[in-house]
């Protein structure tokens, strides 16, 4: 038996469903097939589950005042006046 992590919803055996990112035990041959198809990733024994990293949107202001002022249309863009 081999442990795999589902990348998509998998239906294994007699209709057992495994949601994405869940871990399940399958035969070695089935694990190799699912990994080759890109439907699952192999796990080593005693492996820790990966920590999910969330992306930070760069477009959001961070409150540090690093934004450039935007001039309304039709006004002079010289800020030193």
C-alpha positions as CSV (number, residue, x, y, z in Angstrom):
1,X,0.0,0.0,0.0
2,X,1.1,3.5,-0.8
3,X,0.0,6.9,0.6
4,X,-1.0,9.5,-1.9
5,X,-2.4,13.0,-1.7
6,X,-5.3,13.7,-4.1
7,X,-4.9,16.7,-6.4
8,X,-8.5,16.3,-7.8
9,X,-11.5,14.4,-6.4
10,X,-10.5,10.7,-6.7
11,X,-12.9,7.7,-6.8
12,X,-10.9,4.7,-5.6
13,X,-11.9,1.1,-5.0
14,X,-15.7,0.5,-4.5
15,X,-16.8,4.1,-5.0
16,X,-14.8,5.7,-2.2
17,X,-14.4,9.4,-2.9
18,X,-11.4,11.4,-1.7
19,X,-11.5,15.2,-1.8
20,X,-8.6,17.3,-3.2
21,X,-5.7,17.6,-0.7
22,X,-6.8,14.5,1.3
23,X,-4.5,11.6,1.9
24,X,-5.5,8.0,1.1
25,X,-4.0,4.5,0.9
26,X,-4.0,2.7,-2.5
27,X,-2.1,-0.1,-4.0
28,X,1.4,0.6,-5.3
29,X,0.3,0.1,-8.9
30,X,-2.7,2.4,-8.6
31,X,-0.6,5.0,-6.8
32,X,1.9,5.0,-9.7
33,X,-0.9,5.3,-12.2
34,X,-2.6,8.2,-10.5
35,X,0.7,10.0,-10.0
36,X,1.7,9.5,-13.7
37,X,-1.7,11.0,-14.7
38,X,-1.2,14.0,-12.5
39,X,-4.2,13.2,-10.3
40,X,-2.2,12.6,-7.1
41,X,1.2,13.1,-5.6
42,X,3.1,10.5,-3.7
43,X,3.8,10.9,0.0
44,X,6.8,9.4,1.8
45,X,6.0,7.5,5.0
46,X,6.0,9.7,8.1
47,X,5.9,12.8,5.9
48,X,4.4,16.0,7.4
49,X,1.6,17.5,5.4
50,X,2.7,20.6,3.5
51,X,1.9,24.0,4.9
52,X,-0.3,26.1,2.7
53,X,1.2,29.4,1.7
54,X,-1.2,32.2,0.9
55,X,-0.2,34.9,-1.6
56,X,-0.4,38.5,-0.7
57,X,-1.8,40.8,-3.3
58,X,0.7,43.5,-4.3
59,X,-2.1,45.8,-5.5
60,X,-3.5,46.4,-2.0
61,X,-2.2,49.4,-0.1
62,X,-0.3,48.4,3.0
63,X,-0.7,51.6,4.9
64,X,2.9,52.7,4.7
65,X,2.3,55.7,2.6
66,X,4.2,54.4,-0.4
67,X,1.4,55.2,-2.9
68,X,1.8,57.9,-5.5
69,X,-0.9,60.7,-5.6
70,X,-3.1,60.7,-8.7
71,X,-3.9,64.0,-10.4
72,X,-7.4,64.6,-11.6
73,X,-7.8,65.2,-15.4
74,X,-7.1,68.8,-16.5
75,X,-4.9,69.9,-13.6
76,X,-1.3,70.8,-13.5
77,X,0.9,67.8,-12.4
78,X,3.5,70.1,-10.9
79,X,3.2,69.3,-7.1
80,X,5.8,71.9,-6.0
81,X,3.5,75.0,-6.6
